Amino acid sequence: MAILEFTVKGYRSLQDFHLPLNHINVITGPNGCGKSNLYNSICLLGKSSEGHLAKTLALEGGMPSILWAGERKNVTRTKKPVRMILSVRTDVFSYELSLGLPSSSLSLFSLDPEIKEEYVWHGEERRRANTFFERQTNATWVMNQAGEREAYPVMLTRTESILSQLHEPHLYPELSMMRESMRNWRFYHHFRTDSYSPLRFPQVGVHTPVMSNDGIDYAAALQTIIEIGDEKSLHAAINDAFPGSRLIIKNDRSRFEVLLQQPGIKRPLEARELSDGTLRYLCLIAALLSPRPPEFLAINEPEMSLHPDLIEPLANLIYMASKNSQIWVTTHSQPLAEYLALLSKERPIVLNKIEGYTQRLQGEAQNNTF
C-alpha cells in the first residue's frame, strides 16, 4: 500500500500537520524546525503495529513529554481532552490512532499512553458504512466477513493498537492487510560506529534479507544480497562510493565480518579499521539494496558522518531503492536534497518552525529556501 497522506496532531511541535506524500519524499529544513518530530511520529505509528507503542513512547519520555505543550489554535470555551492523533491514508485503507494520558492517576505507569480511539476504514472520508474497525473508550466494534458490525470478542490492552493484538486475522482480512502493510515499513536512523560498536566485530551470520534497524547484522545482510539479491548493483555501489575497492565477507566459524580491499593497500582492512563514514555507508547499502524491499522505507539523516564525495553516490543508491519502495528521507544536506530532486523530479518538503509550530513552507518561501 502506498501512503498518500500522513497526519499528526498534538505531537511536540506538530500541532495539526498534514503531509501529502509522493513516491520519493525528502524532508529538509533548519535545525529545530521539527524534522525529527515528523520522522519520530511516523516511526511511532509503524511501531504500533508491532506491539511496541508504549515502550517506544516511554523511551521518548512518555506521554507527558511528547504531547503538544504550546498554545492551541481555535480554542473554544469548552475544554477538550488532550490528545495525540496519528493517521495515515493509503491507496487502499486509512488508519487513525488517538492517544491520551492514562485515565487512572493512581497507576505507577504514568508514562504509558492510553488509546482513546482507533479506526480502520476504506477510502478518504470515514463513515459508518466504510469503517472496518472502531475502538472507543468503552466499546470496540469490527465488521465481520458478512459485512455486519459486531463487538470485537477479545479484550484489548489499553496501551497497544488492535494491529498488534489481532486474533484470528482470517476473520478480519482488512485489519490483517493493514497490519501486514505497516509491519512491512522499515526505519533506519542511527548506526553505532564507536570503537566498541558491534559493527566493528564479527557477528553470528544467518540468512538476513532484511537488515535490523541498528545494522548489527549488516555483514550477513550484505552476504545475503550477494547470494540471493542484486549482487551486481551491490558491487557497483561499492565501486561508486569507493572506486577500485572490493567488499569481502569473511566467515570464521559462522561469524561474519566485513573486510574492504582498497587500492594501494596490500591487505584488506577489517571493520575495526574502517572510518565511521565507511561503516555507515556499508549499512546504508545493506538497507537500500535489501532483496526483500519494504513498501515504505524511511531513513533519518543518512548523510551523518559521510564525506561530501559520498553524497552523490548515496543519492543514486536511494533513487535506485525507490524503484521498489516508497521513500522518506530526512536530511540536513542541501546537496543530497538537490541530487534527489534532480533524479526524482520531486521538490523537497521544506519545514520551518513559526511561533512554535512546525509548518511546511510553500510557494515563494520554499523557493527562497531551496
C-alpha positions as a Markdown table, in Angstrom:
| # | Residue | x | y | z |
|---|---|---|---|---|
| 1 | Met | 0.0 | 0.0 | 0.0 |
| 2 | Ala | 1.4 | 3.4 | -0.9 |
| 3 | Ile | 1.0 | 6.1 | 1.7 |
| 4 | Leu | -1.0 | 9.1 | 0.2 |
| 5 | Glu | -1.2 | 11.3 | 3.3 |
| 6 | Phe | 0.2 | 11.3 | 6.9 |
| 7 | Thr | -1.4 | 13.5 | 9.6 |
| 8 | Val | -0.1 | 14.3 | 13.1 |
| 9 | Lys | -1.9 | 16.3 | 15.7 |
| 10 | Gly | -0.6 | 17.1 | 19.2 |
| 11 | Tyr | 2.9 | 15.7 | 18.9 |
| 12 | Arg | 5.5 | 18.1 | 20.2 |
| 13 | Ser | 5.8 | 20.9 | 17.6 |
| 14 | Leu | 3.3 | 19.2 | 15.2 |
| 15 | Gln | 0.1 | 20.7 | 16.5 |
| 16 | Asp | -2.0 | 20.0 | 13.3 |
| 17 | Phe | 0.2 | 18.8 | 10.5 |
| 18 | His | -1.0 | 17.2 | 7.2 |
| 19 | Leu | 1.6 | 15.9 | 4.8 |
| 20 | Pro | 0.7 | 14.5 | 1.4 |
| 21 | Leu | 3.3 | 12.0 | 0.3 |
| 22 | Asn | 4.9 | 11.3 | -3.1 |
| 23 | His | 6.9 | 8.3 | -4.1 |
| 24 | Ile | 10.1 | 10.0 | -3.0 |
| 25 | Asn | 9.9 | 12.4 | -0.1 |
| 26 | Val | 12.8 | 14.4 | 1.0 |
| 27 | Ile | 12.2 | 16.4 | 4.2 |
| 28 | Thr | 14.6 | 19.2 | 5.0 |
| 29 | Gly | 14.8 | 22.5 | 6.9 |
| 30 | Pro | 16.8 | 24.2 | 9.6 |
| 31 | Asn | 17.8 | 22.8 | 13.0 |
| 32 | Gly | 14.8 | 22.7 | 15.4 |
| 33 | Cys | 12.2 | 23.0 | 12.7 |
| 34 | Gly | 10.5 | 19.6 | 13.6 |
| 35 | Lys | 12.1 | 17.3 | 11.0 |
| 36 | Ser | 12.9 | 14.7 | 13.7 |
| 37 | Asn | 9.5 | 15.1 | 15.3 |
| 38 | Leu | 7.9 | 14.3 | 12.0 |
| 39 | Tyr | 10.2 | 11.3 | 11.4 |
| 40 | Asn | 9.6 | 10.0 | 15.0 |
| 41 | Ser | 5.9 | 10.3 | 14.7 |
| 42 | Ile | 5.6 | 8.2 | 11.6 |
| 43 | Cys | 8.1 | 5.7 | 13.2 |
| 44 | Leu | 5.8 | 5.6 | 16.2 |
| 45 | Leu | 2.8 | 4.8 | 14.0 |
| 46 | Gly | 4.8 | 1.9 | 12.5 |
| 47 | Lys | 5.8 | 0.6 | 15.9 |
| 48 | Ser | 2.1 | 0.5 | 16.9 |
| 49 | Ser | 1.5 | -2.5 | 14.5 |
| 50 | Glu | 4.3 | -4.5 | 16.3 |
| 51 | Gly | 3.1 | -4.0 | 19.9 |
| 52 | His | 6.0 | -1.6 | 20.8 |
| 53 | Leu | 3.9 | 1.6 | 21.1 |
| 54 | Ala | 4.1 | 2.0 | 24.9 |
| 55 | Lys | 7.8 | 1.2 | 25.1 |
| 56 | Thr | 8.7 | 3.5 | 22.2 |
| 57 | Leu | 6.8 | 6.4 | 23.8 |
| 58 | Ala | 8.5 | 5.7 | 27.2 |
| 59 | Leu | 11.9 | 6.0 | 25.6 |
| 60 | Glu | 10.9 | 9.4 | 24.3 |
| 61 | Gly | 9.9 | 10.5 | 27.8 |
| 62 | Gly | 6.3 | 9.1 | 27.9 |
| 63 | Met | 3.0 | 10.8 | 27.0 |
| 64 | Pro | 3.5 | 13.8 | 29.3 |
| 65 | Ser | 6.7 | 14.6 | 27.3 |
| 66 | Ile | 5.6 | 14.2 | 23.7 |
| 67 | Leu | 2.2 | 15.9 | 23.9 |
| 68 | Trp | 1.9 | 19.3 | 22.3 |
| 69 | Ala | 2.7 | 21.9 | 25.0 |
| 70 | Gly | 2.2 | 25.2 | 23.1 |
| 71 | Glu | -0.9 | 27.3 | 22.7 |
| 72 | Arg | -3.8 | 25.7 | 20.8 |
| 73 | Lys | -5.3 | 27.2 | 17.7 |
| 74 | Asn | -9.1 | 27.7 | 17.5 |
| 75 | Val | -9.5 | 27.2 | 21.3 |
| 76 | Thr | -13.2 | 27.1 | 22.4 |
| 77 | Arg | -14.6 | 27.8 | 25.8 |
| 78 | Thr | -15.3 | 24.0 | 26.2 |
| 79 | Lys | -12.1 | 22.4 | 27.4 |
| 80 | Lys | -11.3 | 19.3 | 25.3 |
| 81 | Pro | -9.2 | 16.3 | 26.4 |
| 82 | Val | -5.6 | 16.5 | 25.4 |
| 83 | Arg | -4.9 | 14.1 | 22.6 |
| 84 | Met | -2.2 | 13.0 | 20.2 |
| 85 | Ile | -3.6 | 11.7 | 16.9 |
| 86 | Leu | -1.6 | 9.8 | 14.2 |
| 87 | Ser | -3.3 | 8.9 | 11.0 |
| 88 | Val | -2.3 | 7.6 | 7.6 |
| 89 | Arg | -4.3 | 7.3 | 4.4 |
| 90 | Thr | -3.1 | 4.8 | 1.8 |
| 91 | Asp | -4.3 | 3.9 | -1.6 |
| 92 | Val | -6.3 | 1.1 | 0.0 |
| 93 | Phe | -7.2 | 1.7 | 3.6 |
| 94 | Ser | -7.0 | 4.5 | 6.2 |
| 95 | Tyr | -5.9 | 4.2 | 9.8 |
| 96 | Glu | -6.2 | 6.6 | 12.8 |
| 97 | Leu | -4.9 | 6.2 | 16.3 |
| 98 | Ser | -5.8 | 8.7 | 19.1 |
| 99 | Leu | -3.7 | 8.6 | 22.3 |
| 100 | Gly | -4.2 | 10.3 | 25.6 |
| 101 | Leu | -3.0 | 10.3 | 29.2 |
| 102 | Pro | -3.8 | 7.3 | 31.5 |
| 103 | Ser | -7.3 | 7.6 | 33.0 |
| 104 | Ser | -6.1 | 6.4 | 36.4 |
| 105 | Ser | -3.8 | 8.8 | 38.3 |
| 106 | Leu | -3.0 | 6.0 | 40.9 |
| 107 | Ser | -1.1 | 3.8 | 38.4 |
| 108 | Leu | 2.7 | 3.9 | 38.5 |
| 109 | Phe | 2.7 | 3.5 | 34.7 |
| 110 | Ser | 2.4 | 7.3 | 34.2 |
| 111 | Leu | 4.4 | 7.3 | 31.0 |
| 112 | Asp | 2.2 | 4.9 | 29.2 |
| 113 | Pro | -0.2 | 6.0 | 26.5 |
| 114 | Glu | -3.9 | 5.1 | 26.6 |
| 115 | Ile | -5.7 | 4.5 | 23.3 |
| 116 | Lys | -8.8 | 6.6 | 23.4 |
| 117 | Glu | -10.0 | 6.0 | 19.8 |
| 118 | Glu | -8.8 | 3.8 | 16.9 |
| 119 | Tyr | -10.3 | 3.4 | 13.4 |
| 120 | Val | -9.6 | 1.4 | 10.2 |
| 121 | Trp | -11.7 | 2.3 | 7.2 |
| 122 | His | -11.7 | 2.3 | 3.4 |
| 123 | Gly | -11.3 | 5.5 | 1.3 |
| 124 | Glu | -10.6 | 9.0 | 2.3 |
| 125 | Glu | -13.6 | 10.1 | 4.4 |
| 126 | Arg | -14.6 | 7.8 | 7.3 |
| 127 | Arg | -18.3 | 6.9 | 7.5 |
| 128 | Arg | -20.1 | 4.1 | 9.4 |
| 129 | Ala | -20.6 | 2.1 | 6.2 |
| 130 | Asn | -16.9 | 2.0 | 5.2 |
| 131 | Thr | -15.4 | 1.5 | 8.7 |
| 132 | Phe | -14.0 | -1.9 | 9.4 |
| 133 | Phe | -12.9 | -1.3 | 12.9 |
| 134 | Glu | -13.9 | 1.2 | 15.6 |
| 135 | Arg | -12.5 | 1.5 | 19.0 |
| 136 | Gln | -13.5 | 3.9 | 21.7 |
| 137 | Thr | -13.0 | 4.0 | 25.4 |
| 138 | Asn | -16.0 | 1.8 | 26.3 |
| 139 | Ala | -16.7 | -0.1 | 23.1 |
| 140 | Thr | -14.9 | -1.9 | 20.3 |
| 141 | Trp | -16.6 | -2.8 | 17.0 |
| 142 | Val | -15.5 | -4.7 | 14.0 |
| 143 | Met | -17.0 | -5.5 | 10.6 |
| 144 | Asn | -17.2 | -9.3 | 10.1 |
| 145 | Gln | -16.9 | -11.2 | 6.8 |
| 146 | Ala | -20.7 | -10.8 | 6.2 |
| 147 | Gly | -20.3 | -7.0 | 6.4 |
| 148 | Glu | -22.1 | -6.7 | 9.7 |
| 149 | Arg | -20.9 | -4.8 | 12.7 |
| 150 | Glu | -20.2 | -6.8 | 15.8 |
| 151 | Ala | -18.5 | -6.4 | 19.2 |
| 152 | Tyr | -14.8 | -7.4 | 19.0 |
| 153 | Pro | -14.6 | -10.6 | 21.0 |
| 154 | Val | -11.2 | -10.0 | 22.7 |
| 155 | Met | -10.4 | -7.6 | 25.5 |
| 156 | Leu | -7.7 | -5.2 | 24.1 |
| 157 | Thr | -4.8 | -3.9 | 26.1 |
| 158 | Arg | -5.4 | -0.2 | 26.5 |
| 159 | Thr | -1.8 | 0.8 | 25.7 |
| 160 | Glu | -1.5 | -1.0 | 22.4 |
| 161 | Ser | -3.1 | -0.9 | 18.9 |
| 162 | Ile | -5.6 | -3.5 | 17.6 |
| 163 | Leu | -3.0 | -4.2 | 14.9 |
| 164 | Ser | -0.6 | -5.8 | 17.4 |
| 165 | Gln | -3.4 | -7.7 | 19.2 |
| 166 | Leu | -5.3 | -9.1 | 16.2 |
| 167 | His | -6.7 | -12.6 | 16.8 |
| 168 | Glu | -7.9 | -14.9 | 14.0 |
| 169 | Pro | -6.8 | -12.5 | 11.2 |
| 170 | His | -8.5 | -14.6 | 8.6 |
| 171 | Leu | -11.9 | -13.4 | 10.1 |
| 172 | Tyr | -10.9 | -9.8 | 9.6 |
| 173 | Pro | -8.9 | -9.6 | 6.3 |
| 174 | Glu | -9.0 | -5.8 | 6.1 |
| 175 | Leu | -7.4 | -5.4 | 9.6 |
| 176 | Ser | -4.9 | -8.1 | 8.7 |
| 177 | Met | -3.9 | -6.4 | 5.4 |
| 178 | Met | -3.5 | -3.0 | 7.2 |
| 179 | Arg | -1.3 | -4.7 | 9.9 |
| 180 | Glu | 0.9 | -6.6 | 7.5 |
| 181 | Ser | 1.4 | -3.5 | 5.3 |
| 182 | Met | 2.5 | -1.4 | 8.3 |
| 183 | Arg | 4.7 | -4.1 | 9.7 |
| 184 | Asn | 6.5 | -4.0 | 6.3 |
| 185 | Trp | 7.5 | -0.4 | 6.9 |
| 186 | Arg | 11.2 | 0.0 | 7.6 |
| 187 | Phe | 13.1 | 2.7 | 9.6 |
| 188 | Tyr | 16.8 | 3.4 | 9.8 |
| 189 | His | 18.2 | 6.2 | 11.9 |
| 190 | His | 21.4 | 5.5 | 13.8 |
| 191 | Phe | 24.2 | 3.0 | 13.2 |
| 192 | Arg | 26.8 | 2.9 | 16.1 |
| 193 | Thr | 30.3 | 3.3 | 14.8 |
| 194 | Asp | 32.3 | 3.9 | 18.0 |
| 195 | Ser | 35.3 | 1.7 | 18.9 |
| 196 | Tyr | 33.1 | -0.7 | 20.8 |
| 197 | Ser | 30.3 | -0.9 | 18.3 |
| 198 | Pro | 29.2 | -4.5 | 17.3 |
| 199 | Leu | 29.5 | -3.3 | 13.7 |
| 200 | Arg | 33.3 | -3.4 | 14.1 |
| 201 | Phe | 33.4 | -7.1 | 15.3 |
| 202 | Pro | 32.4 | -10.4 | 13.8 |
| 203 | Gln | 28.8 | -11.4 | 14.4 |
| 204 | Val | 26.9 | -14.7 | 14.1 |
| 205 | Gly | 25.7 | -14.8 | 10.5 |
| 206 | Val | 22.4 | -16.1 | 9.4 |
| 207 | His | 20.3 | -15.6 | 6.2 |
| 208 | Thr | 19.3 | -11.9 | 6.5 |
| 209 | Pro | 17.1 | -10.5 | 3.7 |
| 210 | Val | 16.2 | -7.6 | 6.0 |
| 211 | Met | 18.9 | -5.8 | 8.0 |
| 212 | Ser | 17.9 | -4.9 | 11.6 |
| 213 | Asn | 17.3 | -1.2 | 12.5 |
| 214 | Asp | 20.6 | -0.9 | 14.3 |
| 215 | Gly | 22.6 | -2.5 | 11.5 |
| 216 | Ile | 24.2 | -5.1 | 13.8 |
| 217 | Asp | 23.7 | -7.8 | 11.2 |
| 218 | Tyr | 24.9 | -5.8 | 8.2 |
| 219 | Ala | 27.7 | -8.3 | 7.3 |
| 220 | Ala | 25.1 | -11.1 | 7.0 |
| 221 | Ala | 22.7 | -8.7 | 5.2 |
| 222 | Leu | 25.4 | -7.9 | 2.6 |
| 223 | Gln | 26.3 | -11.6 | 2.1 |
| 224 | Thr | 22.5 | -12.3 | 1.6 |
| 225 | Ile | 22.4 | -9.7 | -1.1 |
| 226 | Ile | 25.5 | -11.3 | -2.8 |
| 227 | Glu | 23.8 | -14.8 | -2.7 |
| 228 | Ile | 20.1 | -14.1 | -3.5 |
| 229 | Gly | 19.9 | -10.4 | -4.3 |
| 230 | Asp | 21.3 | -7.9 | -6.8 |
| 231 | Glu | 25.0 | -8.7 | -6.4 |
| 232 | Lys | 25.9 | -6.6 | -9.5 |
| 233 | Ser | 24.3 | -3.5 | -8.0 |
| 234 | Leu | 26.0 | -4.1 | -4.7 |
| 235 | His | 29.5 | -4.2 | -6.2 |
| 236 | Ala | 28.6 | -1.2 | -8.4 |
| 237 | Ala | 27.5 | 0.7 | -5.3 |
| 238 | Ile | 30.8 | -0.1 | -3.5 |
| 239 | Asn | 32.8 | 1.0 | -6.6 |
| 240 | Asp | 30.7 | 4.1 | -7.0 |
| 241 | Ala | 31.4 | 5.2 | -3.4 |
| 242 | Phe | 35.0 | 3.8 | -3.0 |
| 243 | Pro | 36.5 | 3.5 | -6.5 |
| 244 | Gly | 38.6 | 0.4 | -7.0 |
| 245 | Ser | 37.6 | -1.2 | -3.7 |
| 246 | Arg | 36.3 | -4.7 | -3.2 |
| 247 | Leu | 33.9 | -5.9 | -0.5 |
| 248 | Ile | 34.8 | -9.2 | 1.2 |
| 249 | Ile | 32.7 | -11.1 | 3.8 |
| 250 | Lys | 34.8 | -13.3 | 6.0 |
| 251 | Asn | 33.2 | -16.3 | 7.6 |
| 252 | Asp | 35.1 | -17.7 | 10.6 |
| 253 | Arg | 33.1 | -20.5 | 12.2 |
| 254 | Ser | 29.8 | -18.9 | 11.2 |
| 255 | Arg | 30.8 | -15.5 | 12.5 |
| 256 | Phe | 30.7 | -12.9 | 9.6 |
| 257 | Glu | 33.0 | -9.9 | 9.3 |
| 258 | Val | 33.2 | -7.2 | 6.7 |
| 259 | Leu | 36.5 | -6.5 | 5.0 |
| 260 | Leu | 37.3 | -3.9 | 2.4 |
| 261 | Gln | 40.1 | -4.3 | 0.0 |
| 262 | Gln | 41.2 | -0.8 | -1.2 |
| 263 | Pro | 43.6 | 0.2 | -4.0 |
| 264 | Gly | 47.2 | 0.6 | -2.9 |
| 265 | Ile | 46.8 | -1.4 | 0.3 |
| 266 | Lys | 48.3 | -4.9 | 0.4 |
| 267 | Arg | 45.8 | -6.4 | 2.7 |
| 268 | Pro | 42.0 | -5.9 | 3.2 |
| 269 | Leu | 41.0 | -3.5 | 6.0 |
| 270 | Glu | 39.0 | -5.1 | 8.8 |
| 271 | Ala | 35.8 | -3.5 | 10.1 |
| 272 | Arg | 37.5 | -2.2 | 13.2 |
| 273 | Glu | 39.9 | -0.2 | 10.9 |
| 274 | Leu | 37.3 | 1.4 | 8.7 |
| 275 | Ser | 36.2 | 5.0 | 9.2 |
| 276 | Asp | 32.8 | 5.9 | 10.7 |
| 277 | Gly | 31.5 | 7.1 | 7.4 |
| 278 | Thr | 32.6 | 4.0 | 5.6 |
| 279 | Leu | 30.8 | 1.7 | 8.1 |
| 280 | Arg | 27.7 | 3.8 | 7.9 |
| 281 | Tyr | 27.7 | 3.7 | 4.1 |
| 282 | Leu | 28.0 | 0.0 | 4.1 |
| 283 | Cys | 25.0 | -0.2 | 6.4 |
| 284 | Leu | 23.1 | 2.1 | 4.1 |
| 285 | Ile | 23.9 | -0.1 | 1.1 |
| 286 | Ala | 22.6 | -3.2 | 3.0 |
| 287 | Ala | 19.4 | -1.3 | 3.9 |
| 288 | Leu | 18.8 | 0.1 | 0.4 |
| 289 | Leu | 19.6 | -3.0 | -1.6 |
| 290 | Ser | 17.6 | -5.4 | 0.5 |
| 291 | Pro | 16.4 | -8.4 | -1.5 |
| 292 | Arg | 13.1 | -8.1 | 0.3 |
| 293 | Pro | 12.3 | -4.4 | -0.3 |
| 294 | Pro | 9.7 | -2.8 | 2.0 |
| 295 | Glu | 6.6 | -0.9 | 0.8 |
| 296 | Phe | 7.8 | 2.1 | 2.8 |
| 297 | Leu | 11.4 | 2.9 | 3.7 |
| 298 | Ala | 12.3 | 5.9 | 6.0 |
| 299 | Ile | 15.9 | 7.0 | 6.7 |
| 300 | Asn | 16.7 | 9.8 | 9.1 |
| 301 | Glu | 19.8 | 11.9 | 8.3 |
| 302 | Pro | 21.6 | 9.3 | 6.1 |
| 303 | Glu | 24.4 | 11.8 | 5.4 |
| 304 | Met | 25.7 | 11.7 | 9.0 |
| 305 | Ser | 29.5 | 11.1 | 9.1 |
| 306 | Leu | 29.7 | 10.8 | 5.4 |
| 307 | His | 32.4 | 12.5 | 3.3 |
| 308 | Pro | 30.9 | 15.1 | 0.9 |
| 309 | Asp | 32.1 | 12.9 | -2.0 |
| 310 | Leu | 29.7 | 10.2 | -0.9 |
| 311 | Ile | 26.5 | 12.3 | -1.2 |
| 312 | Glu | 26.0 | 11.9 | -4.9 |
| 313 | Pro | 26.5 | 8.1 | -4.8 |
| 314 | Leu | 24.1 | 8.0 | -1.8 |
| 315 | Ala | 21.5 | 9.9 | -3.8 |
| 316 | Asn | 21.9 | 7.4 | -6.7 |
| 317 | Leu | 21.5 | 4.5 | -4.2 |
| 318 | Ile | 18.4 | 6.0 | -2.7 |
| 319 | Tyr | 16.9 | 6.6 | -6.1 |
| 320 | Met | 17.6 | 3.0 | -7.1 |
| 321 | Ala | 15.8 | 1.8 | -4.0 |
| 322 | Ser | 12.8 | 3.9 | -4.9 |
| 323 | Lys | 12.1 | 1.6 | -7.9 |
| 324 | Asn | 10.8 | -0.9 | -5.3 |
| 325 | Ser | 9.8 | 1.2 | -2.2 |
| 326 | Gln | 8.2 | 4.4 | -1.3 |
| 327 | Ile | 11.0 | 6.6 | 0.2 |
| 328 | Trp | 11.2 | 9.1 | 3.1 |
| 329 | Val | 14.5 | 10.8 | 3.7 |
| 330 | Thr | 15.0 | 13.4 | 6.4 |
| 331 | Thr | 18.2 | 15.4 | 5.8 |
| 332 | His | 20.3 | 18.4 | 6.7 |
| 333 | Ser | 22.3 | 18.0 | 3.5 |
| 334 | Gln | 21.4 | 20.6 | 0.8 |
| 335 | Pro | 23.4 | 18.7 | -1.8 |
| 336 | Leu | 21.6 | 15.4 | -1.1 |
| 337 | Ala | 18.2 | 17.1 | -1.3 |
| 338 | Glu | 19.3 | 18.7 | -4.6 |
| 339 | Tyr | 20.6 | 15.4 | -6.1 |
| 340 | Leu | 17.4 | 13.6 | -5.2 |
| 341 | Ala | 15.2 | 16.4 | -6.6 |
| 342 | Leu | 17.1 | 16.2 | -9.8 |
| 343 | Leu | 16.7 | 12.4 | -10.0 |
| 344 | Ser | 13.1 | 12.1 | -8.9 |
| 345 | Lys | 11.7 | 15.4 | -10.3 |
| 346 | Glu | 10.1 | 15.9 | -6.9 |
| 347 | Arg | 10.7 | 19.1 | -4.9 |
| 348 | Pro | 11.9 | 18.7 | -1.3 |
| 349 | Ile | 9.5 | 19.2 | 1.6 |
| 350 | Val | 10.9 | 22.2 | 3.4 |
| 351 | Leu | 9.9 | 22.7 | 7.1 |
| 352 | Asn | 10.3 | 25.7 | 9.4 |
| 353 | Lys | 9.1 | 26.5 | 12.9 |
| 354 | Ile | 6.9 | 29.5 | 13.2 |
| 355 | Glu | 5.7 | 30.6 | 16.7 |
| 356 | Gly | 6.4 | 27.1 | 18.0 |
| 357 | Tyr | 4.5 | 25.3 | 15.2 |
| 358 | Thr | 6.2 | 23.1 | 12.6 |
| 359 | Gln | 4.9 | 24.3 | 9.2 |
| 360 | Arg | 5.7 | 23.4 | 5.6 |
| 361 | Leu | 6.9 | 26.3 | 3.5 |
| 362 | Gln | 5.0 | 26.8 | 0.3 |
| 363 | Gly | 5.4 | 29.0 | -2.8 |
| 364 | Glu | 7.9 | 31.8 | -2.7 |
| 365 | Ala | 9.0 | 30.9 | 0.9 |
| 366 | Gln | 10.0 | 27.5 | -0.3 |
| 367 | Asn | 11.7 | 28.9 | -3.4 |
| 368 | Asn | 13.8 | 31.2 | -1.2 |
| 369 | Thr | 14.9 | 28.2 | 0.9 |
| 370 | Phe | 15.6 | 25.7 | -1.8 |
